[in-house]
Amino acid sequence: MVKHFVLALVLAGLVYSVTPTFAQDSGSNQQQSGPPAGAPPEGGHRHFDPAKRTEMLTKQLKLSSDQQSKVLDILKTQQSQMEGLRSDSSTSQDDRRSKMMEMRKTSDDQIRGLLDANQQKKWDAMQSKREQWQGHHGDGQAPPDSSEQK
């Protein structure tokens, strides 16, 4: 059970830090199938970059400059909170995971709230694809709480 949990966290960290890079490098305008950054990078994996994530979302959702600055602020706050939580050794791994998922959902909800109706449709499609992708990787099962978003 613990091995599955650790594997899921490691895979999520990889997906969040690597997938946006592949999408930018491919030069395609297709929706990304991977999740956004923000998952806890375990095992020495790279931490996600709020600026790169904002750039990716700007391209995919055609964010205005005002939206870009607000999204960047949200993602920087999320990154700071998650780094603080990762360094908190007094919290159990399960509690950290739960709190990180909650932080991610809160950030996702805040970002969605900044979007217009058309952008929200694209956002929802991106989230749906991310959840599908997560469900087909790791141990082949969806994450226990797949309600969080990108």
ABEGO torsion letter per residue (X at the ends): XAAAAAAAAAAAAAAAAAAAAAAAAAGBABBBABBBBGBBBBGGBBBBBAAAAAAAAAAAAGBBAAAAAAAAAAAAAAAAAAAAAAABAABBAAAAAAAAAAAAAAAAAAAAAABBAAAAAAAAAAAAAAAAAAAABEAGBBBABAABBX
